[in-house]
Each structure stands twice: as structure tokens, then as C-alpha cells.
Amino acid sequence: MATLRGAVICPDPEIGARFDEAIAEIPGIQIIREMRRYPDLLELMRMVRSSVPHVVFLSIEDLPKALELLEGLKSQAPGVQVAALSRTLDPAALLEAMRAGIRECLAMPFDRGELAEAASRIAAAVRDAPVLLDVTEHVYAFLPSKQGVGTSTVAMNVAVALGRRKKGEVLLLDMDLSSGIIGFMLKLTNTHCVVDAAENAHSLDESIWDQIVCKKGGIEIVHSGRLNPDFRIDAQQIRHILDFARRNYKTVCVDISGNLEKYSIEVMHEAREIFMVVTPEIPSLHLAREKLGFLHRLDLADRVQVLLNRYHKKSLVTPSQIESLLGVPIAFTFQNDYQGVHAALQDGRAVEPASELGKQFQTLADSILGLKTEESSQAPQKKRIVEFFSILPQRVPAAGGERQ
């Protein structure tokens, strides 16, 4: 296999630092996720579904907790290999770990030769018994800074642009129960909606899903249905819906309310990236900064990319001023094209792909897919938003919630 994807779970900072230093010198291993504490099983599986590691390097300093996570991996993610990390090779702990199914045990100072041999054995085990977790990590949440900034327009057009490249592999979920509008925008007539998906979440299968999903513009859509602000999707329903979606689509776009309901937060926890849509207006930017602070406290800030919508050269607030105000970079900019969007709404379709706005949506879609285009090559380099919080005008406390 080409590259072994690894995740590290290690609360001990010294062990973690020494292991990171050693593993960085081993070719063929890419550490894609690090957790500096023991997660609960729900958080662990969320990480596994999102990152799909081949191997988890698991600290056994707290052996009972480590074995609990090991059992969860064995039952819910068969094929994911587990290697134990420890300060010393304690015989009793090693014996218990091996009885539980761990075959690789690594201890400080993490000899490079031993690491390379262990990596080779792990790679062979993965080849013999591949990870039985065929799910996509490409889940993207579209979050408005405030109502009316055009988030649904952006989400729908980006999803359709993705569908042009990957027809039949893209799902668009409208989970804004308070003001979802994608069904209206695309003139969808199916009476079944995301509420039906939630109510059947524990038993979703192809027959139920086929009644709920609509197909248009090369993508599949589950709209929000009629206005239903009293209905609340619980976290477990969200997980079942997204698990089903991940198993059946390559890319999942989720249009969420800006109200930061519990189910919207759950979607963002499950998302690979969160696209926050803003406009060059002070109320939008004020609420964007508030939400960035909120997401920072949830440890979600490093997933956020800011999308500037409805920008035109005569805007009173410039992109550089917006970046200064938010303390974060603008990832992508979409021009203001009222006539083009209005014409698309009248016809129940996405904006013309050949228009300037259509090309900008395609640029973001191609960036999501990792495709290089002339436009996307000019897109700014993304930085982790959490790195910019030190320059925010208002500091965010260390601990601790709108749209179109």
C-alpha cells in the first residue's frame, strides 16, 4: 500500500512528543490526527469515520481506558490496527494488552529500526484485512454568519458544481428546519424531507432513502420540507443520517441554520470543514466574529473557512478590512450577481456555470476535490483559523450560540 494513515491517542505529553519525533522519520506513515487525551467512544468513532486511519497508536498508560477504546474499535471499526505506546514495556501491562488483541507494543525512546519493522508488519496486516469502514471523510457544513447572507445559494451551487465533476456521488442535505429554502430554489416536489430521514434514522435503508431523496443537477438532495422550527433532530439521529450518507456518497454538503442548535453543532463536529458565509456588511461581520469565538471554544475553529459572498468592487468594506476585523483570512470570494441568481431561481437550477459567479463556485468545488484549475490555483493558501485568534480585537476565553 502507498501510505499508512495513522492516528495518535496519547495524553502523556512526553511520550507524545518523543513518538511524533520518531515516527516523522519513518517513510510510508502519515499521522493524520492526534488526540492528547483519551476520548469517549463516541468521539473516537467520530474521528475514525472522519479520518479513516489504518492504525491507531494508543497510549496504554491508563490501561483500562485504553482497553475500553480498543474494544470499541474492534466492534465498530474492524480492520483498524492498534499499536500500544508506553513509557516502559511493563510485562503485566503488555500481557494484558496482547490478550486484548494488540500485536505491536512500542516504548520510549522509540527506536527507529523497531518503528520501521512495526510499520511494515502493520501495513501487511492492513493488506490482509482491510479496514471495513467504507465511509467518506468529505462532509462539509455551510454555516451563515446571519440570516440572509446567501448560504443556501452558495451551498446548492457548490454541491451542483461538485456534481459536474462527480455525477451521482454528491449529496446535499438541507438541515435548516427554521428557514430551509433549497427545496424551493430547485423546485423540488417530493413531500418527503429531512424530517422523515430523522424519524427513520435508526432503520435507514435504500428503500426508505429512495423515497426521501431527490435527484437534480447531477446531485441528490434531501430538502428540509415545510417550515418546522419545533422539530428537533437529536444527536444520535444526526449520526445515523450522516453515517448512512458517508457510506453511500463520496461528498456530503450540509446546509445548516445559523442558530447553532444542538443538531447543527453535531453536524459541524462531524464535518471535515465548516464554510462560514459572510457578506461585506457590518452586522454579518459582527456575528461572524461572535461565531468564530464560539466555534473556537468548541475546538472547531481550525475547520472553518470564511467565504465572502455578494462582493463587488464598490463595497464599502474591503476584503482586507474584513480579514482585519475577523482576524482570519478569506478563503474564497463570490461576486454579487443578483440577475444571474434571480434567473436561476426562476428556472429552479444552479447559476450558469459559464458565468463569472458560476466559475467561482466551480473553483471552490474543485478545491474541495483537490483538483487544479486556473482559477483555483489563484485561491489563497488556507491557514488554520485557530492560529489567528491571538490577533482578534476581542480575546476569546479559554473555556465556556442564524441565514438564507
Summary of the structure (lengths in Angstrom):
residues: 404
radius of gyration: 22.6
end to end distance: 44.5
largest distance: 72.3
contacts: 1344
relative contact order: 0.11
helix: 45%
strand: 18%
